[in-house]
């Protein structure tokens, strides 16, 4: 039997961040990931993550940021939002907040590779990859995971970061509430005739939002939300027809689409675990919540989960308490569940408000966008929250205050 203080299951961005946060604090961690390490692909992943400034601070705190930014990424300084059925528009500019950018666009493998590199520098972290969890046993004093190869892992706390389908969540018997959006997210990398100007663009269409995210080489990553049947039709178009239809849907804002990579698509749903913690176990990231991608907040919520849970674990350990008890873990649940639920509800509400052709709602949307655009204090407050500059942030995500700040 192999012992550690914490077992983290799931080696994606959120799981590796969790292991890094604990390992940096000197806590013994075993990270279990089912898939073998992925070699560099010949083609880039069309899925991209929009990383907030709060997530940037987490990665900086864990000493992984420099390795991430050494690889291809793109900082975006502006965001343009407009509605297809009315004239309302909204513009965000980082200069209004005296910030260098609003956020960053990264390919997921860049983040996981940098975090994996950092994990190898932490002596208290053991990585088992590929390794599959076969069964789970939770007792009063510990949690035990049996792997398919017969190894048994034991720890005070088990953290499930194994995705939306989370086998561990199912083993723990934690139910989820699910809402089908009846929409599909279609992604691809495209080259436009006009420069993206380091701007993230989003047009709300009756079927769902269409986003163009800027990339370092001048291309854009698109996230096109469509009704399920319409997505199947668009996915089946040949390259020329798809590029023309995409440019038209985007109102030719960046001119014609002159090149396009492979397309991928998946159905969208909202999902929320009825509780995040049980005795000796906690859920983070997509294992706990799945959100509509229209604002790109999903991975950032998961990173805040990881930072918050790490803080709760370290605080309990510093006081000589058992971090895996339900009493201690409930502090994490109270901290994160309300914030996540608020963001999920907001994204669902915005999707419903904008993803329809109702003329009355169109007028409401237009006037609301214009109102926010004219009200600088409100616009800046929305920007600060979206960037992770406001709210009850974990210590890893808070701005570093210079030692002479109070002088």
C-alpha positions, 0 to 999 in steps of 0.5 A: 500500500502506497501512502500520501497525504492527498490523492488527486485523480485527473491530470488535466489543467485543473488536476495538475494545478491542484497537485502543484499547489499542494506540492509547492506547500510540501504536502505529499501528493499522488497524481493519478492520470488515466491517459499516457502523456501526449506527444506534441501533435502535428496540428494544433488543438482547435480547442483553446482556453481563455485564461483570466488574470486570476488564473495567471496569478495562480500559475505565477504563484506555482512558478509555472507561468514562465514555462507557459509563456515561453510557448505560443500564446496570445494576450488580448487587450480588447473585447467586442460584443454585439447582437445580431438582431439589434444595434447594441454593442459593448466594448472592453479595453484593458487600458481603462483599468490600467492593465496590460491585457484582459486575458490570454489564449492558450492551447490546453497542452501548453498549460499541462506541459508547463504544469507537468514540468513543474511537478517534476521539480517537486519532491513531494509529488508522485505522478502515476500515468497512465494509471486507472482507478478501479475501485474506491473505499472511503473509511473514517480515517482515510480513502483508498484507491485500488488501481487496475494494476493492483496497487492500492493508494491511501491518503487522508483526502481524495480529490476528483479532478477527472472531468465532467463524466467523473468516474470518481464522483459516480463511485462516491455516489454524488448526484448531479443536476443536468440541463441540456442546452440543445446546442452544440459547440463547434470549434476550429482555427481560421485565418481571416483577411483582416488582422484580429488586433489582439481583440476577442470578438463575440457576436450573439446570434439567435442560435447561440454566440459566435466567438473569434479568439486571437492567436499569436500567429494572426489566426483565430480560434472560433467557438460557434454555438449552434442548435444541434441540428444546425451544427450537424449541417454546418459541420458537414459543409465543405471547406469553401462553403463553411468559410463563407457561411462563417464569415457571413455569420460574423458579419465579415467583421474580419473580412473573408475567411481565407483558410481553416483547419479541422473542425470539432464539435461537442454537445453542450449542457450545464451540470452541477454536483449536488455537493462538492464534498463528502468525508475524505473526498472533494470534487473540483473543476468539471467533476463539480460543475460544467458551464456554458462556454460563452464567456470562457470561464469554465477552466478558470472556475476550476483553477479557483477551485484548486487554489481554494481547496489547497488553501483550506488543506494547508490551513488545516494542516498548519493547525494540526487538523485532519484536512480530509474531514467533512467538517474541514472540507465544508469550508471549501464547499461554502467558499466555492459552490456559491460563486460557481452557481452564480456564474453558471446561472449568469451564463445560462441566463445570458444564453437564454436572453441572447439565443433567440429571435424574439424582437422584444428581447432583441430591443432589451438586449440592444438597450442593455448592451448600450447602457453598459457600454455608456456606463464606464463604472459598471462596464469596468466592474464587469471587466474586473470580475470577468478578469478575476480582479475582484471577489473572494479570491484564494491567496494564490490568485490575489495580486501580490502587494509590494513590501513598500506598498504601505510606506 
